[in-house]
């Protein structure tokens, strides 16, 4: 089975488009179509239904997709295991991370790593933590540094490095910031801007309210914490932000007895061999453990 054809199949299945798959693979659309035609001929099945511009997997395509991932992951794993034998720290390290961690936690580590290991080509992907989790799960990223889920299941393993304290925040002129001590019930009555409901942080905060029988008044949502901070700073909503982001633009709300902490750390796939480069980066992360 030709690996180039298999890569084209996966790219189309993920993108839902021959043209987008071509952009991802740096190929023309006819070249991508030729690869799929070759794979379909080799397997003697039709892999995609094409109705107008819509592209969807056939039953055979859906059966092939997890096996295609498995084939490519086994080959990648074998390549890493053989490369590791020479002890060199080189090659490509695909690292996924959230925008917030990439901006506020990783810069000194990345600087130290690139200086210590100049032969490693870093491929850094800035993604939502939940998307980065999927990248590791499917073998598209070797390592991810993210906000950890409350529970991580095999074959993904999570290691906490930092405790990220979260504060309820509002603009200094917001009524909640001028009322002195406030309660969760007080906060719930005012409009909020939240991380998207698919994020780990959203679920952490939402569970706090639900434990008190409350429902936050979520008027807006975005996955970018810097955007949330801007919207809070102009006084239109309250939110929850990492304490490391607080400054004169936003004020922490005094909520006695309320403590929120999310865990930041790294995840790997336990059934895949880590490259020497990934092991070296993990060693740097472990030195940062709170």
N, C-alpha and C positions, 0 to 999 in steps of 0.2 A: 504494500500500500504506500503510495507516494506521499511523503510528509508535507510537501508543498501543497498538494491537493487537499490534504486533511486540514492544514492551517487555513486554507481558503474556506473550507466548509464551516469551520468554527467561527471564523470572522463574519460570514454571512448570517449564521444562526444567531450570533450575538447582536449584530447591527440591524438585522432585518432588512438589509438592502445590499445589492451587489455593488452599487456605486460607493457606498460608505465603507464596505469591506475592502474595495479597491484602494480607497484613500488610506485606510489603516495599513494595508500591506504594501503601499506604494506601487500599485499595479493599475493598469487600465481596466475598465469594466469588461471589455472583451477577453482580456487575459484571465480575469477571475472566472468568467463564464466558461472558458476553455478548461480551466482546472476542475470545475465542478462537473463538466461533461465527462472529463476523463475519469473522475472518481465514480460517477454514476455508471459509466460503461464498465469499469472494473468490478463494481459490486453488483451490477445488473439490477439496479433499483433506481427509482426516482427519489431524490432527496428533498427537493423543494417544489412546492406548488407556486406558480407565478400567475397571479390574476391582476392584470393591469400593472400598477406599481407595487402592489402588495406581494410580499414574499413570506411564505410560511413553511415550516417543516412538514413533510409528509410523515406518516407513521414510521416508515423506515428511517427518515431523518431523525425523528425523536429517539428512536432506538440506538442510532449511531452516536448521537451527541455525547452521552456520558462515557461511551467507550472511546471516543476520539480524545476527550480530555484525559482519560486514563492512559492511552497510548503515549501521548505527548508528555504527560507527567512522568511516566516510567523512563522515557528516554532522557528527559531533563535530569531526573534523579540519578540515572546511570552516569550521565556526563559529569555531574557534580561530584559523585563518589570517586570517579577515576581521576578527575582534576585535583581533588583534595589530597591524593596520594603523594604528590610532590611537595606538599607543605606550603606552597606559595599562596599568598593572599593577593589574588588578581582576578581578572574577569569582570563580569557584569553583576551588580547587585541591584535587583529591583526592589525598592523600598516604598511602600505605601504609607501615607500618614495624613492625618487631618490637617486642615489649614491652620487651626489654632495651635496645635502642637508643633507643626512645622515652623510657625512664626515665633513662638514663645518658649519652646523647650529644646528644639533640635539644633539651632544654629551653632552653638559652641561644640556640640558633639560632631556635627558634620565637618566643621573646620578641623577638629582634631583628627577625625578619621581620614579625611582626604590628605592631610599632611603626613600622617603615618603610613598610609597605603595608597600612594599615587598611582599604582598600577590597576586599581579598581575603578571601573566605570560605573558611577552611581546613576541609576535611573530612578528618580524620585517622582512619585505620583501623588498629587495632592487630591484627596478624595474625602468624602464623608466617612466617618469611622465605620458605619454599617456597610458601605460599599467596599472599603478596604478589607473588611472581614471576608467578604465574598471573594475578593481577589486572591487572598491567601488560601481560602477553602478550595478554589478551583485551580490553584497552581499558577496564577498569572503574576503573583507577587510572592517573593520568597519570605518576606518579613514585613510586618505592619506595626507601626507605633500609633496607637489610637486610644480613644476613650473606650475602656473595656466594658463589655456587656455585663449585666448583673450575674449572668450565668453563661459559661462557655462550655460547649459540648465537644467531645472527641469527633473528628480527628484534629480539631484545633485546640491548641493549648495556650493559655494566657498567663502572663507574668506581670504583676503590678510593679511599677517603678516609682510613680509619684502619687501622692494623695492631693487631689486638686479641690481645695475648699471653694464652695460656691456661696455667694451672698445674694440676697434679695436686694435689688437696686432700683433707684428712681432718680430723676433729675432733682437737684437741690430744691427747686421751687415746686416740685410736685406735692400735692396735699399729703401723701403718705410720708414724705420726708420731713414735713413741717409739724407733724402731729406727735412727735416724740415716739414712745414705745407703741408698736402696733401688733396686732395679732394676725394669724393667717386668715381669719374671717374678714378682717378689715381689708387685707390685701386682695382677697378674692372678689371684693365688690368693685374693684377698679380694673379697667382694661389692661391686658398684658400682651407683650410680644414674646413668643416662645420659639425655641428651636422646633423644627418640624416634628410631627408626631411619629416619624419613623426613626428618630434619633434616640440613642441611649439616654442622653441628658434629659430629653422630654419625659421619658418614662420615670426617671428618678424623681423629678419634681412633681409630676402628676401623682405618683404614689403617695407623696407626702400629704397632698391635699385630700386624697381619697381616704387616707387613714383617719382624717378628722371629719369625714363626711362632707367635704367641701368640693366645689368644682371651680377651677380658676376661669376667669373671664378672658379667654384667649381671643383677641381681636385680629392678630396678625401672627405670621410665623415665617421664619427664615432659618436656614442652617448655618449662616455665617455670623459668628459671634461679634465680629467688628460691626456688622450692620445692625445687630440687636443693640449694641452699645450706642450707636449713633441715634437710633430711634428713641431709646431711653433718654439720652442726653437732651433731646429737644422737648421732653416733657409730655409725650403723647401716650406713654405706657410705662409700666414697670416690667422688670424681668429678673432673671437669675443669671449672674455672670461669675466666672472664676475671679477669685479675689485678686489675682495677679493683674487683672485688667482695670481695676478701680483707680480712679484719679479724681481730679476736681470736677470733671464733667458729670459724674454719677455719684450718688451717695448711697452707702449701705444702709438698709433699713434695719432698725433694731427689733428683732423678733426673739424675745427671750425663749430659751429652750429649743430653738430650731437650729439644727446643724445639718448641713448638706455637704457631702463629700463624694466626688466621683473618682474612680481609679483610672489612672493613665498608665499605660504599659505597652508591652509588645505581644504579638501573637505569631505563632508558627504552626505549620502543618506537621503533626507528629509522625506521619507516615512517609515523610519525604526527607531526604538527606540535605542538611544545610551545607552550603558552600563555606570555605574557609573565610571568605569575606563576610558572610552573614554572622558567622561565629565571632569574628573580630568586632563587628558592630554591636553584637549582643553583649560582649564583654565590656564595651564602653557604657552601654545602657545600665548594666548591673552596678557599675561604679556610682551611678546617680541615685540608686535606690534610697527612698526616704526612710 
